[in-house]
Amino acid sequence: MDLLIQFIGSAVLFLNKILLFRKKSFGWILGIIGIALISIPTYQKALWISLGYNAGLVTLMFYGYTLAKTTKKSFPRFWTLFFRVLIVMSTLIFCVYLFKETYYSKNFNVAQLLQSISGLSGSLFLAFNTQKSNIVGWCSNIISHFFAIFIFHQKELYIMEFFQVISIFVAIVAIKELQQDLPPEVLS
């Protein structure tokens, strides 16, 4: 059952990346579903920092979906403020948890922290959905995937590790395609 959950959750998150690459808003919804599924083995393997990262990703996935479904002019000011406060509060809670993990239990995993920071920032930049922010977002996600490969290998979550590897290729293709659309002066 554990392998099945790993496979389905990882496959759904892989599909999430492909749909986001294709600018389909349903990709954000699949991200929420996939994160919920991979949170089960993450919890079972006691990857607490990664579990906090997953909670932050759910917030960002919902934010990305909301932004994708509205135009900047029609996005109500209340919701903009709400999401900013929610992101700040989630970040603060995450930082307090990291401090607790570091200070009290001495069980701090730098790879999980770096995966979390790069993954959260990558999702946030993708949610902004501009050409330059998407390039930054995909680059940040590549960094996050490399750390996730290391973490999942360490915890013997090989199916999740495999999907991280192939997700790097989706991100590289997305960056290449986005760079082709940029004017030459921006790339120099």
Disulfide bonds with the S-S distance in Angstrom:
none
